[in-house]
């Protein structure tokens, strides 16, 4: 009975987080962190599209959880195109269009950069891939964006979305991966006892998941007010910091020019 109650609670928590992410509960799989979610997404896409080709497009400013798996795949024979941001820290959909090839298996572009705060055009990239009829899967690391930048999995256009609990004040040690309908015959990153509907083995971290769901609930309560407050704090900080000599504010970045 205790196990059944824990399972019921786990699924209720999954529903809370899925609703906030804008996906179905059965499209959301719990992981240990954003790093695991990123690694799983990249390996999943490479396996699914192994007959499409061995070309990956990502950015040079991704989190290490994306860059390092891509470097591993390079050692396994993949070609990776690393898109460089402009001086303002931005990446454009046109850069992806210019790099896209028939053998591109994966495009991985983060939604918000964790160092500069720049927002990358994932919606436009998803539209581009559809228009080109590309079989490449689109992954986005949304760890920094979840419930800080308004988006929904069912409209963003990404096939794979990585999120993590600790960015929302949840306990460390829990994350999740959204796996969309274009992903077929999903290959687990971890094999074992068959948890998470057979796709992510390992005993579920029920306490961390409960904390993740509670953090999401608290975050969603008057979310618009919280986002407005963050915008006001950002504007205040920019105003005060602009008085510092030799400091320029470019987009969301602070750059010393001297």
N, C-alpha and C positions, 0 to 999 in steps of 0.2 A: 504493500500500500504506500509506503514512503517513496519508493521508486516511482510509482505511478503518479503520485502527487508532484514529485520533482519534474517528471516529464511534462505533465500538464502545465506547470509553471514555466518551463522552458519554452514551450510552444506559445504561451501567452506573451512572454517577453519577446519572442521572435516577431510576433504580430505587431507589437508596439514599435519595434525598430523598423520593421518593413514598412509600416504605415508612414513613418517619418521620412523614410528614404524614397517612398513612392513606388514600391514594388509589391508583388505578392509574397506572402510568407514563405511559400515553397521555392522562391527564387533567391532566398537569403540563407547563406551558410555561415555558421560561426567558425572563427579561427582563433588563433592565440594572439594575433596582433595584425597591424597593417602590413608589416613586412611579409608575414606569411601569406596574406591575401594577395599582395603584389606578386610574390614568387609563384603562387598557384595560378594566378591569372595568366602570367607570361608563359609558363610551362603548358598550361591548358591550351592556349591559343596556338603555340608552336606544334603541339601534338595534333590538334584538330586539323590544322592547315599544313601538315607535313607534306602533302602531295601538291599543295599550291605553290610552295617555294620556301626559301630560307632567307627571306629579307624582312627586316624589322625596322620600323621608323619610331624613334623616340626623340626626346630632347636632351640637350647636354646639361640641363639643370634639373633633371628629375631627382627624386630622393634616391639614396643609395640602394634602397630596396627594389628599385627598378633597374638602376644602372648596373649593379653587380650581376643580377641574373642575365642581363643582356650580354655582359662581357663573358659570362660562362658560355652562353650560346655561341658567341663568336668563336670560342675555342672549340666548339663542336661543329663548326663549319658554316655558321650563319653570318650574313652580312648585315651590319647595323648602321643605319644612317642616324647621326646625332644632330638634330636641328639646333642651331645656335640662336639665342635671343638677340634682339636688337639692343641699342643702348638704353632703352627704357625697360628692358627685361621682357619684352613681349615676343610671343610666337604667333605666327599667322597661319591660317588654313592654307594660304597659297604656298607656304613652305612645304606643307604636307603634300599638296598637289604636285609640286615640282619633284618631290622625292618618291612619289608613289610609283610602283612598278607592278607588272603582272604577277611577279612572284612574291609580292609583299604579303606576309602571313599575319602580321600584327602591327597595329599602330598603338603606341602607349604614350599618352600625353596627360599630364596631371591637370587637375581642374584649377587649383590654386597653388602657386609656388610657396613652399613653406619658409623661404628666406626673404623673398621680395614682396610677397603678397599679390603678385601679378596674376590675373585671371586669364586662363588660356581658352581658346575658342573651341571647346569640345563639341558644342552643338553644330557649329559650322563644319568641323572636321567630319562629324557623323553624316551630315548632309552631303558632303563631298564624296565620301565613300559610297553612299547610296547612288548618287548620280553617276559615278564612274562604274558602277556595278562591281566594285571590288569585293572579293571574298575575304579580305583582311578583317579580322576581328579588331574592335576598338576597345581598349582598356583605358580607364582613367583612375589615377590615384586621387581619391577625393577625401583623404584623411584630413587635410587641412580645411576642406570646404564644407563638410557635412554639418548642417544646421548653423552655418555661418554665412554661407552664400546660398540663396534660394535655388534649388533645383530638384527635379524628380527623376528617378530612374526610368520611369515609363515615358518621359518626354526628352530626356537628355540625349538619347541616341547611342550611348555607350553600351557595348555588349557585356562588359565586365567593370564593376565599380568596387574599389577597395575603400573600406572605412575602418576606423579604430575608435575604441571607447575612451581612451585616456585624453583625447583632445576635447572631450566634453565633460571632463572631471569624473568619468567613470574609473573604476579600478584599472590598473595596468594589467595586461595579460589577456585582453579580449579584443577581438576585431571581427569583421565580417566581410564576406565577398558576395556581391550581387552577381548572379550568373543569368544572363538573359536568354531569350528563346532561340537566338541564332547559334548558341553553343550546343553542339551535338556530341553525344557519347562522351560526356565529360570525364576526363581522366583525373582521378584523385592525386593530390600531391603526396598524401600519406595513406598507406595501406594498413589495414589492421582489422579491428572489430566491427567496422561497418557503421559507425555512428554518422549522424547528419545524412541520413538516407543513403548511406553507403559511399558518400563522396568525401567525407573528412573524418577519418577514423581517429579515435582518441576519446577518452572519457570527457564528456562535456563539462566545462568549467561553469557549473550552474550558479555559483555565487557571483562570479565576474559578470556573467550574462545578466543576472538580475540587477547588478549595479549599472550595467550598460543601459538596460531598459529604463531604469529609474532616472538615470542622467538624461536620457532622451526625453522622458516625460517632463522633467523639470525644465529642460531647455525649450521644449515646445510650448510651455505655458507662457503666454504673452510674448511669443517669439518676435513679433514685429517690434514691440517696445525694446527688446534686447538689442535687436539689430540697429534700431534707430540710435540707441545709446552708444553703441560701438562706433557708429558713424560720427556722432558728436565728439566722442573722445579722440577719434582719429583726426578730425578737423582741428580740435584744440591743440593736439600735439604738433600737427603740421604748422599751425600758426606760431607756436612758441619756438619750435625748432628752426623755423625760417629766419629767426633773428641771429642764428649762429653764423659767424663769418665763414666763407668758403664752403658752405653746405648748400647743396641744391636738392630740391625735392622733385624727383622725376617719377611720375606715376605713383607707385606705392613705395618707391625706393628712396633711401637717404644716401646721398653720395658726397663724399668730401672731394673737392676738386683741387685742393692745394697739394 
